Amino acid sequence: MRRSLLPLVLAAAALAAPTAAHAGWSAPIAVSSPAQDTSLLGLGADRQDRPALLLDRRVARAGHQLLLRRSATPGRLGPGAATTVATSRNGFEGAGVFAAPGADLAAGWLEIVDGSRRPVVATGPTLAGRQVLAPGPRSTQIMAMAADPHGDATVAFWRYRGSGYQVFAASRPAGGRFGTPQLVGDGKPGFPVVAMGEDGSAAVGWTEADGVHVAERAAGAEAFAPAVTLPGSTEAGLGLALATGEGRTVAAWARGGSAGQVVAAVRTAGQPAWGNPAVLSTPGIRIPRSATPSVVLDGPRTLVAWTQGVPRTVAHDRAALAVRDGGAWSAPVIRAVAAPAHVAGVALTAAAPGRLPLLAITTVRDGARGLQTATPRADGTLGPSRTIPLGAGHELGAAPVVAQGGRHTWLAVDRWDRRARRNQVLLFRATP
């Protein structure tokens, strides 16, 4: 597979208290031809349920094409051809595409420009409003992006600076262009993550040797406040996840090893200080070194999911979910998969009107990746797991991406053809 497995991308925030889970996934909709090697870089959906997909298609002799495929028909992916956004001799690395009301889109990706990898953003119905955010010779290695349902968006990127690194963040209002990037982290910061609330507030976080750092921008503010180091986070050695909105900001991270832990800290609006982190996982488990927790907000509830196992083996790795409903965290709910498969990764996407959050579970069996989904119910339990059909001779390629439209939940995946050794992008739709 040409691309590594990445976290599920949050494409829409909760707008009201949902009441129903998805009833099931549709048959796969082919977004690209099985005869062409095409990878998924992003998926968005607006309130009219028009999905938009950002794709990287490998072309013989020409290199790569960055493509936009967008539906003009509510509720389905229309038959229209893909629009070429950019071309390059090298591949593109996507940070996502996000759909706002009307025809507005915002997207971000990494691209080789003048010999260096640069963060690029684009806006407008066809992504014609292109901006290169970081001029200069220093290479940008990581880019993350988030947006709210109205079209406000924030990107963060990590680039080299001498023997150290820097983290920058840039934002745009709905319908507008991205502003000048702001330096939010300097020294030895880790890779950034980004979260946005429905009100346009934003948070950028990363880990360093001294702990977890988070810089926040209040709704309507022009700049991020100085980053703060979260209390009790000095042992943050693994992936970081952020969520903001609903009157709070939440950070979750993992401490790896045979005595691993998953912890979460909360800052409530109006309180400048973060609370001490709470341990969510049960004692005596193992947290895989590749594990990154996932966190979403659902009204007053906060949900955190992660992968855990037992010492000295991955054969029994399972999905775990903890919920905080305004008070203490619940004991984790565990979801296993049938042996000889095991859980390789989990990710949450937020709720939408009429729909509960969604948990995506990546499985591995004999080296082949598969995908299941389950619904975290309002009572804190998990609904039944549903297998995403990928077909014989195929497995999950890069990360699944979920977008919440006005009525439908959309899920896109790379389907890796093991024999032909190329990706095809498939789209699935669920209706409450």
Stockholm file with secondary structure:
# STOCKHOLM 1.0

chainA/1-432         MRRSLLPLVLAAAALAAPTAAHAGWSAPIAVSSPAQDTSLLGLGADRQDRPALLLDRRVARAGHQLLLRRSATPGRLGPGAATTVATSRNGFEGAGVFAAPGADLAAGWLEIVDGSRRPVVATGPTLAGRQVLAPGPRSTQIMAMAADPHGDATVAFWRYRGSGYQVFAASRPAGGRFGTPQLVGDGKPGFPVVAMGEDGSAAVGWTEADGVHVAERAAGAEAFAPAVTLPGSTEAGLGLALATGEGRTVAAWARGGSAGQVVAAVRTAGQPAWGNPAVLSTPGIRIPRSATPSVVLDGPRTLVAWTQGVPRTVAHDRAALAVRDGGAWSAPVIRAVAAPAHVAGVALTAAAPGRLPLLAITTVRDGARGLQTATPRADGTLGPSRTIPLGAGHELGAAPVVAQGGRHTWLAVDRWDRRARRNQVLLFRATP
#=GR chainA/1-432 SS CCSCCCCCCCCCCCCSCCCBCCCCBCCCEECSCTTSCEEEEEEEECTTCCEEEEEEEEETTTEEEEEEEECSSTTSCCSCCCEEEEEESSCCEEEEEEECSTTCEEEEEEEEETTEEEEEEEESTTSCEEEECCCSSSCEEEEEEEECTTSCEEEEEEEEETTEEEEEEEEECTTSCCCCCEEEEEESCCCCEEEECTTSCEEEEEEETTEEEEEEECTTCSSCCCCEECTTCTTCCSCEEEEEETTEEEEEEEECBTTCEEEEEEEETTCCSCCCCEECSCTTCBBCTTCCCEEEEETTEEEEEEEEBCTTCSTTCEEEEEEEESSSBCCCEEECCCTTCEEEEEEEECCBTTBCCEEEEEEEETTEEEEEEECBCTTSCBCCCEECCCCTTEEECSCCEEEECSSCEEEEEEEEETTTTEEEEEEEEECC
#=GC SS_cons         CCSCCCCCCCCCCCCSCCCBCCCCBCCCEECSCTTSCEEEEEEEECTTCCEEEEEEEEETTTEEEEEEEECSSTTSCCSCCCEEEEEESSCCEEEEEEECSTTCEEEEEEEEETTEEEEEEEESTTSCEEEECCCSSSCEEEEEEEECTTSCEEEEEEEEETTEEEEEEEEECTTSCCCCCEEEEEESCCCCEEEECTTSCEEEEEEETTEEEEEEECTTCSSCCCCEECTTCTTCCSCEEEEEETTEEEEEEEECBTTCEEEEEEEETTCCSCCCCEECSCTTCBBCTTCCCEEEEETTEEEEEEEEBCTTCSTTCEEEEEEEESSSBCCCEEECCCTTCEEEEEEEECCBTTBCCEEEEEEEETTEEEEEEECBCTTSCBCCCEECCCCTTEEECSCCEEEECSSCEEEEEEEEETTTTEEEEEEEEECC
//
